[in-house]
């Protein structure tokens, strides 16, 4: 892995650090360093047959606080108390809270409207950011043509500083779904 500073250079545009209020979550040191020194974009959007947009917060919020404001009529599942909302994922017809899991640093989405409401996005914030960067760079170089999706899989497997298997959680299924739906283009935008 390259350092957070090198990643910012590779990303090529400003990222924002992601902070935490006290009491702070117990997270892996690599997660804390990456969020402080590299950060996340304000937003990241993929458009295929549907649009998937990530909007990031500047300060993470414990999911307990979010739950009390937005879902006060229901009790928070105990296992979710260790999740920290870092943003939102908005799909064409749905949305989810984007969270970091305490202790592991794993990135998950929480969508209370589906049967399995917590699903993995990436094994780490750095892994998520590397997936976003690789998708953005590939879409630019391939002209967004999903007819060349095989070259995207090759790009995932051959990318230096890319954690093995990171794309399999969320990103690769998204591309497969788009391809199977007949979509032929992937457009990536971010700020």
N, C-alpha and C positions, 0 to 999 in steps of 0.2 A: 504494500500500500504506500502511496505517496502521502506526504504530510498535508494537513488541511490548507497550508499556504500554497503548496503546489497545486492542490485541487482548485483553488480560487483562480489561479493563473490559467489552468486548463479550461475552467468554465468560461472564462473570457468576458464576463460582465459582473457587475456588483451583486453580491449576495448580502442578506441581512443576518446578523447573529440572532440566535433564539435564546432568550433568557428565561429564568425561573424566579418566581417569588419564593420567599421563605415560608414555610420550611421546604427546602428543595428535595427533589426525589433522589434516591440512591441510584445512580446510573454508572455504567462503565466509564472509566476515565477517557477512553477513545471517543465515546459519544459526547461527553462534556467538551473535550478539546475541539472536536469537529464543529459542534454547534457554536462555540465561542469564536473560533478562529476562521472557519470557512462560512458556515451558516446555510441558509436556504433562500430560494428566490421568494419574491412576494407572491407569485403565482406561477403555475406551470399547467399548460393545457394541451391535451392530445385530442385531435379530431379525426375520427375514422367514420364508421357508420353511426356512431354517437360521439358526443363530446364528454370527455372526462377532464375535470379541472381540479387542481389542488390549489387552495388558497391557504397560505401560511400565516400564523400569528407571529407577533414579535416577542410575545411572552407566553410561555406555556401555562395552562390552567389545569389543575387536578380535575379529573373527570367527576369527582364528587361535587365540586362547585357547579360545574356545567349541569349535572344531573339535577341538582336542587333547584336550579333556575328553569330548566326546560322540561323536566320530567317529574316534578315534585309529587304528583299523585301516585307514583310508583316507587318502590324501594330499589335502591341501587344494588345490583348483584355484588356480593362481597368481593369477588375476584377482580372486579373492575376498579376498586379503590386505588389500585396501584398503576392506573393508566393516567397519562398526562396528555391532554389535548394540545396538539401543536398546529392544528389547522382543520380544514374540512376538505372532503372530496365531494364534488358535485358531478353527478352523472346526468345524462339527458332526462331521466325520469326518477332519480333517487338522489340521496345524499348520505354521507357518513361522516363521523368525526374521525380525524386522523390523529392517532395517539402513539406515544412512546410508552413502552412497558417498563416499569421500574425494575431494577436489578439486571434484566437481560439487555435492555436498550432496543429490543425488537420494536419495529414499527407495525402497527395494526390499524385496521379500520373498524369502527363500531357503527353498525347500522341496525337500530332496534326494530326496523320494519321487516327484517328477514328472519328465517328460521335459525340460521347459524350467524348470530349478529357480530361476532368478532372474527375477523379473518386477516391473515398475514398480508402485509404489503412488502416488507423487506426485513432482513435480519438485523439491520441497523440503519441509522440515518445516513451514514456514509454510503452504504449499499444502495439506498433509495436514490441518493443524489447521483451516484455513478450510473444507475439505470437511466435516470432522467437525462443525464449528459449524453450517454451513449445513444439513446433514442433521438434526442435532438440532433446530434451530429450525423447519425445515420439518415434521418429524414432529409437533412439538408443535402448530403452527398448523393443519396439515391433518388432525390427529387420526390421523396415521399411515396414512391411506388411500392405498393404491397405485393406486386408481382415479384419483387425481389426480396420477399420476406426471408428466404433462405439465406441471403447475405446478411440479414439482421441477426439470425441465429449464429452465423459464423462470426459476426462482429462481437456478440456476447461472449462466445467461447474463446476468442483470440485477444480480447482487450487486455492490455497490461493494467495492473492495479485494480482488476475487477474481481470482486469476491465470487468464487464459483457457486453457481446455483441461484444467485440473487434474483435473476430475471424470472425464475420459475414460479415465484410466489404470486405475482400480480401482473407483471408486464407482459410476459410471453402469452399467457392466456388471453389477455386483452387483444393482442395482435392476432392470435389464432381466431378468436371470435369475430374480429373485424374481417379477416380474410374469408372465413366461412360464410359470413353474411353477404358476401359479394362486393364488399367495399374494396376499392383498388388504390386508395390514397391515405397516407398518414400525414397529418399536418401537426407540427409541434410549435407552440408559441410559449414564451415565458418572459417574465420581467423580474 
